[in-house]
Amino acid sequence: MSIVCCIRYVIDPFQAAAFEAYSRNWLSIIPACGGDLLGYFMPHEGTNNIAQALIRFDSLAAYEAYRARLKADPAGAANFEMAQAQRFILSEERSFLRQVEP
């Protein structure tokens, strides 16, 4: 059974372009570190400060191994540092979901 990590971001809507650049960086970093990136999603209509990311893993153990690789990855560390310096992410929440099987 695989799991999907759903990350819900509250972003500064006046810095949406910076968040989108941050998200675009993850498009290559996450797969390189072992995550199956389903995508990053920007606000389009309605609420202008909520963005999401969906990343699939084989298990919670696989997620934990991925997080360790991500923290050790120079490009990942640089992306985290950029987000902290520019402060365009106001908060984030992680939920772990499983797909409903027929």
C-alpha distances in whole Angstrom, upper triangle without the diagonal:
4,7,10,13,16,19,22,26,29,31,35,36,39,37,34,36,35,31,31,32,30,27,28,28,24,24,25,24,20,19,22,20,17,15,14,17,16,20,22,24,28,30,32,33,34,33,34,32,28,26,22,20,16,14,11,9,7,7,10,12,12,13,16,17,17,19,22,22,23,25,27,27,31,30,27,30,32,30,29,33,34,32,34,37,37,36,34,31,32,29,25,22,19,16,12,11,8,8,10,10,13
4,7,10,13,16,19,23,26,28,32,33,36,33,31,32,31,28,27,28,26,23,24,24,21,20,21,20,17,16,19,17,14,12,11,13,13,16,19,21,25,27,29,30,31,30,31,29,25,23,19,16,13,10,7,6,4,6,9,11,10,10,14,15,14,16,19,19,19,22,24,24,27,26,23,26,29,26,26,30,31,29,30,34,34,32,31,28,29,26,22,20,16,14,10,9,7,8,11,11,15
4,7,9,13,16,19,23,25,29,29,33,30,28,29,29,25,25,26,24,21,22,23,19,19,20,19,15,16,18,16,14,11,10,12,12,15,17,18,22,24,26,28,28,27,28,26,22,20,16,13,10,8,6,5,6,6,7,10,10,9,12,14,13,15,18,18,18,20,23,23,26,25,22,24,27,24,23,27,28,26,28,31,31,29,28,24,26,22,19,16,12,10,6,6,5,7,11,12,16
4,6,9,13,16,19,21,25,26,29,27,24,26,25,21,21,23,20,17,19,20,16,16,18,17,13,14,17,16,13,10,9,9,9,11,13,15,18,20,22,24,25,23,24,22,18,16,12,10,6,5,4,6,9,9,9,13,11,9,13,15,13,14,17,18,17,19,22,21,24,23,20,22,24,22,21,25,25,23,25,28,28,26,24,21,22,19,16,13,10,8,6,5,6,8,12,14,18
4,6,10,13,16,18,22,23,26,24,22,23,22,19,19,21,18,15,18,18,14,15,17,16,12,14,17,15,13,10,10,10,10,11,12,14,17,19,21,23,24,22,22,20,16,14,10,8,6,5,6,8,11,10,9,12,11,8,11,14,12,12,15,16,15,17,20,19,22,21,17,19,22,19,18,21,22,20,21,25,24,23,21,18,19,16,12,10,6,6,5,6,9,11,15,17,21
4,6,10,13,15,19,20,23,22,19,21,20,17,17,19,17,14,17,18,14,15,18,17,14,16,19,17,16,12,12,11,10,10,10,11,14,15,18,20,20,18,18,16,13,10,7,6,5,7,9,11,14,14,13,16,15,12,15,17,15,14,18,19,17,19,22,21,23,21,18,20,22,19,18,21,21,19,20,24,23,21,19,16,17,14,10,8,6,5,6,7,10,12,15,18,22
4,6,10,12,16,17,20,18,16,18,17,14,15,17,14,12,15,16,13,14,17,16,13,16,19,17,17,13,14,12,12,11,9,10,12,14,17,19,19,16,16,14,10,8,5,5,6,8,11,14,17,16,15,18,17,13,15,17,15,14,17,18,15,17,20,20,21,19,16,18,19,16,15,18,18,15,17,20,19,17,15,12,13,10,7,6,5,7,9,11,14,16,19,22,25
4,7,10,13,14,18,16,14,17,16,13,14,17,14,13,16,17,15,17,20,19,16,19,22,20,20,17,17,15,14,12,10,10,11,11,15,16,16,13,13,10,7,6,5,7,9,12,15,17,21,20,18,21,20,17,19,21,19,17,21,22,19,20,23,23,24,22,19,20,21,17,16,19,19,15,17,20,18,16,14,10,11,8,5,5,6,8,11,13,16,18,20,24,27
4,6,10,11,14,13,11,14,13,10,12,14,12,11,15,16,14,16,19,18,17,20,22,21,21,18,19,16,16,13,10,10,10,10,14,16,15,12,11,8,6,5,6,8,11,14,17,20,23,23,21,23,22,19,20,22,20,18,21,22,18,19,23,22,23,20,17,18,19,15,14,16,16,12,14,17,15,12,10,7,7,6,4,7,9,12,15,16,20,21,24,27,30
4,7,9,12,11,11,14,13,10,13,16,14,13,17,18,17,19,22,21,20,23,26,24,25,22,23,20,19,17,13,12,11,10,14,15,14,10,9,5,5,7,9,12,15,18,21,23,27,26,24,27,26,22,24,26,23,21,24,25,22,22,25,25,25,23,20,21,21,17,16,18,16,13,14,16,14,11,9,6,5,5,6,9,12,14,18,19,23,25,27,30,33
4,6,9,8,7,10,10,7,10,13,12,12,15,16,16,18,21,21,20,23,25,24,26,23,23,20,20,17,13,12,10,10,13,15,14,11,8,5,6,7,10,13,16,19,23,25,29,28,26,29,28,24,25,27,24,22,25,25,22,22,25,24,24,21,19,20,19,16,14,16,14,11,12,14,11,9,6,5,5,7,9,12,15,17,21,22,26,27,30,33,36
4,5,5,7,10,9,8,11,14,13,14,17,18,19,21,24,23,23,26,28,27,29,26,27,23,23,20,16,15,12,11,14,16,15,12,9,6,9,10,14,16,20,22,26,29,32,32,30,32,31,27,28,30,27,25,28,28,24,24,27,26,26,23,21,21,20,17,16,17,15,11,13,13,10,8,5,6,7,10,12,15,18,21,24,26,30,31,33,37,39
4,5,5,9,10,9,11,14,14,14,17,19,20,21,24,24,24,27,29,29,30,27,27,24,23,20,16,14,10,9,11,12,12,9,6,5,9,10,14,17,20,23,27,30,33,33,32,34,33,29,31,32,29,27,30,30,26,27,30,28,28,25,23,24,22,19,19,20,17,14,16,16,13,11,8,10,10,13,14,17,20,23,26,27,30,31,33,36,39
4,6,8,9,10,12,14,15,16,18,19,21,22,25,25,26,29,30,30,32,29,29,26,26,22,18,17,13,12,14,15,15,13,9,9,12,13,17,20,23,26,30,32,36,36,35,37,35,32,33,34,31,29,32,32,28,28,31,29,28,25,24,24,22,19,19,19,16,14,16,15,12,11,8,11,12,15,17,20,23,26,29,30,33,34,37,40,42
4,5,5,7,9,10,11,13,14,16,17,19,22,22,22,25,27,27,29,26,27,23,23,20,16,15,12,12,14,16,17,14,11,10,12,12,15,17,21,23,27,30,34,34,32,34,32,29,30,31,28,26,28,28,24,24,27,25,24,21,20,20,18,15,16,16,13,11,13,13,9,9,6,9,11,14,16,19,21,24,27,29,32,33,36,39,41
4,5,5,6,9,10,10,12,14,15,17,20,20,20,23,25,25,27,24,24,20,20,16,13,12,8,9,11,13,14,12,9,8,10,9,13,15,18,21,25,27,31,32,30,32,31,27,29,30,27,25,28,27,23,24,27,25,24,21,20,21,19,15,16,17,14,12,15,15,11,11,8,9,12,14,15,18,20,22,25,26,29,30,33,36,38
4,5,5,6,9,10,10,13,15,16,18,19,20,22,24,25,26,24,24,20,20,17,13,13,10,11,13,16,17,16,12,12,13,12,15,16,19,22,25,28,32,33,32,33,31,28,30,30,27,25,28,27,23,24,26,24,23,19,19,20,18,14,16,17,13,12,15,15,12,12,9,12,15,17,17,21,22,25,27,28,31,31,34,37,40
4,5,5,6,9,10,11,13,15,17,17,18,21,22,23,25,23,23,20,21,17,14,14,11,13,15,18,20,18,14,13,14,12,15,16,19,21,25,27,31,31,30,31,29,26,27,28,25,23,25,24,20,21,23,21,19,16,16,17,14,11,13,13,9,8,12,11,8,9,7,10,13,15,16,19,21,24,26,28,31,31,35,37,40
4,5,5,6,9,10,11,13,16,15,16,19,20,20,22,20,20,17,17,14,10,11,9,11,14,17,18,15,12,10,11,9,11,12,16,17,21,24,27,28,27,28,26,23,24,25,22,20,23,22,18,19,22,20,19,16,15,16,14,11,11,13,10,8,11,12,9,9,6,7,11,12,13,16,17,20,22,24,27,28,31,34,37
4,5,5,6,9,10,11,14,15,15,18,19,20,21,19,19,15,16,12,9,9,7,10,12,16,17,16,13,12,12,9,11,11,15,17,20,23,27,28,27,29,26,23,25,26,22,21,24,23,19,21,23,20,20,16,15,17,15,12,14,15,12,11,15,15,13,13,10,11,14,15,15,18,19,21,23,24,27,27,30,33,35
4,5,5,6,9,10,12,13,14,17,18,19,21,19,19,16,17,14,11,12,11,14,16,19,21,20,16,15,15,13,14,14,17,18,21,24,28,29,28,29,26,24,25,25,22,21,23,21,18,19,21,18,17,13,13,15,13,10,12,13,10,10,14,14,12,13,11,12,16,17,17,20,20,23,25,26,29,29,33,35,38
4,5,5,7,9,11,11,12,15,16,16,18,17,18,14,16,13,10,12,11,15,17,21,22,20,17,15,15,12,12,12,15,16,19,21,25,26,25,26,23,21,22,22,19,17,20,18,15,16,18,15,14,11,10,12,10,7,9,10,8,7,11,12,10,11,10,10,14,15,14,17,17,20,22,24,26,27,31,33,36
4,5,5,7,10,10,10,13,15,15,17,14,15,11,12,9,6,9,9,13,15,19,20,18,16,14,13,10,10,9,12,13,16,19,22,23,23,24,22,19,21,21,17,17,19,18,15,16,19,16,16,13,11,14,13,9,11,13,11,10,14,15,14,14,12,11,15,15,13,16,16,18,19,21,23,24,27,30,33
4,5,5,8,9,10,12,14,15,17,15,15,12,13,10,8,10,11,15,16,20,22,21,18,17,16,13,13,11,14,14,17,20,23,25,25,26,23,20,22,22,19,18,21,19,16,18,19,16,16,12,12,15,13,10,13,15,13,13,16,17,16,17,14,15,18,19,17,19,19,21,22,23,25,26,29,31,34
4,5,6,7,9,11,12,13,15,14,15,12,14,12,11,13,14,18,20,23,25,24,21,19,18,15,15,13,15,14,18,19,23,24,24,24,21,19,21,20,16,16,18,16,13,15,16,13,12,8,8,11,10,7,10,12,11,11,15,16,15,16,15,15,19,19,17,20,19,22,22,24,26,27,30,32,35
4,5,5,5,8,9,10,12,10,11,9,11,9,9,12,14,17,20,23,25,23,21,19,17,14,13,10,12,11,14,16,19,20,20,21,18,16,17,17,13,13,15,14,10,13,14,12,12,9,8,11,11,8,10,13,12,12,15,17,16,17,16,15,18,18,16,17,16,18,19,20,22,23,27,29,32
4,6,6,7,9,11,12,10,10,7,9,8,8,12,14,17,19,23,25,24,22,21,19,15,13,10,11,11,13,16,19,21,21,22,19,17,19,18,15,15,18,15,13,16,17,14,15,11,11,14,14,12,14,17,16,15,19,20,20,20,18,18,21,20,18,19,18,20,20,21,22,23,26,28,31
4,6,6,6,9,10,10,11,9,12,11,12,15,17,21,23,27,29,27,25,24,22,18,17,14,14,13,15,16,19,21,21,22,18,17,19,17,14,15,17,14,12,15,15,12,13,10,10,14,13,12,14,17,16,17,20,21,21,22,21,20,24,23,21,22,20,22,22,23,24,25,28,30,32
4,6,5,6,9,9,11,10,13,12,13,16,18,22,24,28,29,28,26,24,22,18,17,13,14,12,14,15,18,19,19,19,16,14,16,15,11,12,13,10,8,11,12,8,10,7,6,10,11,9,11,14,14,15,17,19,19,20,19,19,22,21,19,20,18,20,20,22,23,25,28,30,33
4,5,5,6,5,7,7,10,10,11,15,17,21,23,27,28,26,25,23,21,17,15,11,11,8,11,11,14,16,16,16,13,11,13,12,8,10,12,10,7,11,12,10,12,10,8,12,13,11,12,16,16,16,18,21,21,21,20,18,21,20,17,18,16,17,17,18,20,21,25,26,29
4,5,5,5,6,6,10,11,13,17,19,23,25,28,30,29,27,26,23,20,17,13,12,9,10,11,13,16,16,16,13,12,15,13,10,12,14,11,10,14,14,12,14,12,11,15,16,15,16,19,20,19,22,24,24,25,23,22,25,23,21,21,18,19,18,19,20,21,24,25,28
4,6,7,9,10,14,14,16,20,22,26,28,31,33,32,30,28,26,22,20,16,16,13,14,13,16,17,18,17,14,13,15,13,10,12,13,9,9,12,12,9,12,10,10,13,15,14,16,19,19,20,22,24,25,25,24,23,26,25,22,23,21,22,21,22,23,24,28,28,32
4,6,9,10,14,15,16,20,23,26,29,32,33,31,30,28,25,22,19,16,15,12,12,11,14,15,15,14,11,10,11,9,6,8,9,6,6,10,10,8,11,10,9,12,14,14,14,17,19,19,21,23,24,24,24,22,25,23,20,21,18,20,18,20,21,23,26,28,31
4,7,9,13,14,16,20,23,26,29,32,33,31,30,28,25,22,19,15,14,10,10,8,10,12,13,12,8,9,11,8,6,9,10,8,9,12,13,12,15,14,12,16,18,17,17,21,22,21,23,26,27,26,26,24,26,24,21,21,18,18,17,18,18,20,23,24,28
4,6,9,11,13,16,20,23,25,28,29,28,27,25,22,19,15,12,10,6,6,6,9,11,12,12,9,8,11,10,7,9,12,10,10,13,15,13,16,15,13,16,18,16,16,20,21,20,22,25,25,25,23,21,24,22,18,18,15,15,14,15,15,17,20,22,25
4,6,9,12,15,19,22,24,27,28,27,26,25,22,18,15,11,9,5,5,6,9,12,13,14,11,10,14,13,10,13,16,14,13,17,18,17,19,17,15,19,21,18,19,23,23,22,24,27,27,26,25,23,25,23,20,19,16,16,14,14,14,15,18,19,23
4,5,8,11,15,18,20,23,25,24,23,21,18,15,12,8,6,4,6,9,12,14,15,17,14,12,15,15,12,14,17,15,13,17,19,17,19,16,14,18,19,16,17,21,20,19,22,25,24,23,21,20,22,21,17,17,15,15,14,14,15,16,19,21,24
4,7,10,13,16,18,21,22,22,21,20,17,14,11,8,5,5,7,11,14,16,17,19,16,14,18,18,15,17,20,19,17,20,22,20,22,20,18,21,22,19,20,23,23,21,24,26,25,25,22,20,23,21,18,17,15,15,14,13,14,14,17,18,21
4,6,10,13,15,18,20,19,18,17,14,11,8,6,6,7,10,13,17,19,19,21,18,16,19,20,16,17,21,19,17,20,22,20,21,18,16,20,20,17,18,21,20,18,22,24,22,22,19,17,20,19,16,16,15,15,15,15,17,16,20,22,24
4,7,10,12,16,17,16,15,14,11,8,6,4,7,9,12,16,19,20,20,23,20,17,20,21,17,17,21,20,17,19,22,20,21,17,16,18,18,15,16,19,17,15,19,21,19,18,15,14,17,16,13,14,14,15,16,16,18,19,22,24,27
4,7,9,12,14,13,12,11,9,6,5,6,9,12,15,18,22,23,23,25,23,20,23,24,21,21,24,23,20,22,25,23,24,21,19,21,21,17,18,21,19,17,20,22,20,19,15,14,16,16,14,15,15,16,17,17,19,19,22,25,27
4,6,10,11,10,9,9,7,5,7,9,12,15,19,22,25,26,26,28,26,23,26,27,24,23,26,26,22,24,27,25,25,22,20,22,21,17,18,21,18,16,19,20,18,17,13,13,15,15,14,16,16,18,20,20,23,23,25,28,30
4,6,8,7,5,7,6,6,9,12,15,18,21,25,28,29,28,31,29,26,28,30,27,26,29,29,25,27,30,28,28,25,23,25,24,20,21,23,21,18,21,22,19,18,14,14,15,15,15,16,18,19,21,21,24,24,26,29,31
4,7,8,7,10,10,9,12,14,17,20,23,27,30,31,31,34,32,29,31,33,30,29,32,32,28,30,33,31,31,28,26,28,27,23,24,26,24,21,24,25,22,21,17,17,18,19,19,20,21,22,24,24,26,25,27,30,32
4,6,7,10,10,11,14,17,19,23,26,29,32,33,33,36,34,31,34,36,32,32,35,35,32,33,36,34,34,31,29,31,30,27,27,29,27,24,26,28,24,23,19,19,20,20,20,21,23,23,25,25,27,26,28,31,32
4,6,9,10,12,14,18,20,24,27,30,33,33,33,36,35,32,34,36,33,32,36,36,32,34,37,35,36,32,30,32,31,28,27,29,27,24,26,28,24,23,19,19,18,19,19,20,22,22,25,24,27,27,28,31,32
4,6,6,9,12,16,19,22,25,29,32,32,31,34,33,29,31,34,31,29,33,33,30,31,34,33,33,30,28,29,29,25,24,26,24,21,23,25,21,19,16,15,15,15,16,17,19,20,23,23,26,26,28,31,33
4,6,8,12,16,19,22,25,29,32,32,31,34,33,29,31,33,30,28,32,32,28,29,32,31,31,28,26,27,26,22,22,24,21,18,20,22,18,16,13,13,13,14,15,17,19,21,24,24,27,28,29,33,35
4,7,10,14,17,20,24,27,30,30,28,31,30,26,28,30,27,25,29,29,25,26,29,28,28,25,23,24,23,20,19,21,19,15,17,19,16,13,10,9,9,10,11,14,16,18,22,22,26,27,29,32,34
4,7,11,14,17,20,23,27,26,25,28,27,23,25,27,25,23,26,27,23,24,28,27,27,24,22,23,23,19,18,21,19,16,18,20,17,15,12,10,10,10,10,11,13,15,18,19,22,23,25,28,31
4,7,11,14,17,20,24,24,23,26,24,21,23,25,22,20,24,24,21,22,25,24,24,21,19,21,21,17,16,19,17,14,17,19,17,15,12,10,11,11,9,11,12,14,16,17,20,21,23,27,29
4,7,10,13,17,20,20,19,22,21,17,20,22,19,18,21,22,18,20,23,22,23,20,18,20,20,17,16,19,18,15,18,20,19,17,14,12,13,12,9,10,10,11,13,14,17,17,20,23,26
4,7,10,13,17,17,17,19,17,14,17,19,15,15,19,18,16,18,21,19,21,18,15,18,19,15,15,19,18,15,18,21,19,18,16,13,15,13,10,11,10,11,12,13,15,16,19,22,25
4,7,10,14,14,14,17,15,13,16,17,14,15,18,18,16,18,21,20,22,20,17,20,21,18,17,21,21,18,21,24,23,22,19,17,19,16,13,12,10,10,10,10,12,13,16,18,22
4,7,10,12,12,14,12,9,13,14,11,12,15,15,13,16,19,17,20,18,15,18,20,17,17,21,21,19,21,24,24,23,21,18,21,18,15,13,11,11,10,10,12,13,16,18,22
4,7,9,10,12,10,9,12,13,11,13,16,16,15,18,20,19,22,20,18,21,23,20,20,24,24,23,25,28,28,26,25,22,24,21,18,16,13,12,9,9,10,10,14,16,19
4,5,7,9,6,6,10,10,9,11,14,14,14,17,19,18,22,21,18,21,23,21,21,24,26,24,26,29,29,28,27,24,26,23,19,17,14,13,10,10,10,12,15,16,20
4,7,8,6,8,11,11,11,14,16,16,16,19,21,21,24,23,21,24,26,25,24,28,29,28,29,33,33,32,30,28,29,26,23,20,17,15,12,12,10,12,15,15,19
4,5,5,6,9,10,11,13,15,15,16,19,20,21,25,24,21,23,26,25,24,27,29,27,29,32,32,31,30,27,28,25,21,19,15,14,10,11,10,13,15,16,20
4,5,5,6,9,10,10,13,14,15,17,19,20,23,23,20,22,25,23,22,25,27,25,26,30,30,29,28,25,26,22,19,16,13,12,9,11,11,14,17,19,22
4,5,5,6,9,10,11,13,14,16,17,19,22,23,20,21,25,24,22,25,28,26,27,30,31,30,30,27,28,25,21,19,16,15,12,14,14,17,20,21,25
4,5,5,6,9,10,11,12,14,16,16,20,20,17,19,23,22,21,24,26,25,26,29,30,29,29,26,27,24,21,19,16,15,13,14,14,17,20,21,25
4,5,5,6,9,10,10,12,14,15,19,18,15,17,20,19,18,21,23,21,23,26,27,25,25,22,24,21,17,15,12,12,10,12,13,16,20,21,25
4,5,5,6,9,10,11,13,14,18,18,15,16,20,19,17,20,23,22,22,25,27,25,26,22,24,21,18,16,13,14,12,15,16,19,23,24,28
4,5,5,6,9,10,11,12,16,17,14,16,19,19,18,21,23,22,23,26,28,27,27,24,26,24,20,19,16,17,15,18,19,21,25,26,29
4,5,5,6,9,10,10,14,14,11,13,17,16,15,18,20,20,21,24,25,24,24,22,24,21,18,18,15,16,14,17,18,20,24,25,29
4,5,5,6,9,10,13,13,10,11,15,14,13,16,18,17,18,21,22,21,22,19,21,19,16,15,13,15,14,17,19,22,25,27,31
4,5,5,6,9,12,14,11,11,15,15,14,16,19,19,19,22,24,23,24,22,24,21,19,19,16,18,18,21,22,25,28,30,34
4,6,5,6,10,11,9,10,14,14,14,16,18,19,19,22,24,24,24,22,25,23,20,20,18,20,19,22,23,25,29,30,34
4,5,5,8,9,6,7,11,10,10,13,15,15,16,19,20,20,20,18,21,19,17,18,16,18,18,21,22,25,28,30,34
4,6,8,9,7,6,10,10,9,11,14,14,14,17,19,19,20,18,20,19,17,18,17,19,20,23,25,27,31,33,36
4,6,9,8,7,10,12,12,13,16,17,17,19,21,22,23,21,24,23,21,22,20,23,23,26,27,30,33,35,39
4,6,5,6,9,10,11,12,14,16,17,18,20,21,22,21,24,23,21,22,21,23,23,26,27,29,33,34,38
4,5,5,6,9,10,10,12,14,15,16,18,20,21,20,23,23,22,24,23,26,26,28,30,32,36,38,41
4,5,5,6,9,10,11,13,14,15,17,18,18,18,22,21,20,22,21,24,25,27,29,30,34,36,39
4,5,5,6,9,10,11,13,14,16,16,17,16,19,18,17,19,18,21,21,24,26,28,31,33,37
4,5,5,6,9,10,11,12,14,15,16,16,19,18,17,19,19,22,23,26,28,30,34,36,40
4,5,5,6,9,10,10,12,14,15,15,18,19,18,21,21,24,25,28,30,32,36,38,42
4,5,5,6,9,10,11,12,12,12,16,16,15,18,18,21,23,25,28,29,33,35,39
4,5,5,6,9,10,10,11,11,13,13,13,15,16,19,21,24,27,29,32,35,38
4,5,5,6,9,10,12,12,14,15,15,18,19,23,25,28,30,33,36,39,42
4,5,5,6,8,10,11,14,15,16,19,20,24,26,28,31,33,36,39,42
4,6,5,6,6,7,10,11,12,15,17,21,23,25,29,30,34,37,40
4,6,5,8,8,10,11,13,16,18,22,24,27,30,32,36,38,42
4,6,9,10,12,14,16,19,21,25,28,30,34,36,39,42,45
4,6,8,11,13,15,19,21,25,27,30,33,35,38,41,44
4,6,7,10,12,16,19,22,25,28,31,33,36,39,42
4,6,9,11,15,17,21,24,26,29,31,34,37,40
4,6,7,11,14,17,20,22,26,28,31,34,37
4,7,11,14,17,21,23,27,29,31,35,38
4,7,10,14,17,20,23,26,28,32,35
4,7,10,13,16,20,22,25,28,31
4,7,10,13,17,19,22,25,28
4,7,10,13,16,19,22,26
4,6,10,13,15,19,22
4,7,10,13,16,20
4,7,9,12,16
4,6,9,13
4,6,10
4,7
4
